[in-house]
Amino acid sequence: MLHRSRKKLNFATLLARRLNISKNSHMGIIQYAEQPKLEISLYQYSQINEIEWAIQRIKYLSGATNTGAALKFALDEGFKDASGGDIPKVLVVLSDGQSQDDVSEPAQLLRDAHVMVYAIGVTNLINVHQLYQIAGNPLRVLTVESFYELDKPLVDSLTWDMCKTEYRPGTPDIICAPDHIGVRAATKKPFDGYVFVMDHFHEPECRAGPEMFPDPKSIGITVPFSDCNIHRYRSLNPRGIFVEMTVVFMFHNVFMTKVDQTVKVQCFYMEAEKTVTAPLAVSMLATEFREKVYEMPRCQYTLRRGSKDGPIAKYASLGENIFHRWECFDDSDAYGMLIHSCYVDNGFGDKVDILDHNGCGVDAVLLSTPDYDSSLRLATKPYHVFKYADQPVLQFQCQVTLCFKYDGGCDTITPPNCSRAAPESYLRVYETRSRRAIQEIDTFDLFTGKLQIVEHLPECIISESKKHSSKLFLYVIITTANLLLFLISGTLFFRQFFRQRFS
């Protein structure tokens, strides 16, 4: 323990030397275990020899690791005397264990106070996920395998990253909150433009301007999940929900220019695993269980041109025949799938349902019920390209429900029975059983890439392979022509030479 403590203190000394402690550059130290302790306050020393002397006299603090409490203490006590909104604030957290308390909330409060946090983890016992939560940016997370690596090269790397960004984040910070997401960034000069969600500039709740930034060099925007057409979709592996949006930093207050930046903001909310206990009467009869684990299939949703096996379509003309293709890859042949709850989106929040919750087509003009193959893991359906008025981009999204094929597990789920001639009582039974089965198994979201709708697709005059053939053919023709010219010239030369010599 004493050895570890000495290495940490040496690291603090190297950092103080590298930061050039003076009346304009200050450094404080907080040591923490179960409770944090302010060892050196921020303005206590302004000479490097004084702070080195104080560091070497710090006594080791033992106990549990409560990093969350230390982060809150740093905000409340460590920076309480820091004055001036333009003075940069940096916090370096050094940890060799896993925190016993929550770090996400106090770390977010530090970011809200415009404190840039670096997290350094020592040994392989560290929780890297917690380091990411502390720093709020993977680029400001550093890990080393032992205390011997808390040396000058690490200090140089750390301070170089601080200085290159003038003590401000070089890349935007992503905000992932329980009911909203956002992004925060910093500029070297005052910002007088707008930060807005792409395609939603004219919606006030989706735009932030200079009047909303207390510090014109610290800018950003947060958006509730329900606004600005925030995109949400479920994931099975890892299990949880992705929430994403695209944010534009427009530096001019009227025009978009080449210096503007676009950032894709994505947050992942992992599904928590909960253990539920209940009283259980246990019989004396021993039962043997055999377990077999099946890997979850990987699924995708694409649009194909020409046929169901054609190339993926990114552009299409109005009325063109394009194939929807849903496919799950499963080597064990254990799973089947049901495609359902599909809609088309133009990117502005305008959504139209095309398949219902049973997997049946809602409007045959837009899309009919998909055709499934015998494996129940491939479904396709052609459709004639349509588009929204004045909106040239479409994106399709569906839910996929997996069923276990053994013992008839997919019989009442897929393929869907959408026959209009089916008795009403059968449909009620089918719908009830389908809903119950869908609730018991895994459902997640799939979506296509964006499809750009154009009036007429330009015809390709010559394919790439034909270009190579033409170049090669041209090369052969030129080479042959040169060779013939050389032979003809040589023949004429030698004929003239022999004629003059023997005449």
Beta strands, then each sheet from edge to edge (+ up, - down):
strand 1: 29-32
strand 2: 36-40
strand 3: 89-95
strand 4: 115-122
strand 5: 141-144
strand 6: 173-176
strand 7: 180-186
strand 8: 194-197
strand 9: 207-208
strand 10: 218-224
strand 11: 231-236
strand 12: 239-250
strand 13: 261-270
strand 14: 298-305
strand 15: 315-317
strand 16: 321-329
strand 17: 335-345
strand 18: 351-355
strand 19: 371-372
strand 20: 378-384
strand 21: 393-404
strand 22: 443-447
strand 23: 451-454
sheet 1: 1+ 2-
sheet 2: 3+ 4+ 5+
sheet 3: 6+ 7- 10+
sheet 4: 9+ 8- 12+ 11-
sheet 5: 9+ 8- 12+ 13-
sheet 6: 14+ 16- 20+ 19-
sheet 7: 15+ 23+ 21- 17+ 18-
sheet 8: 15+ 23+ 21- 22+
end
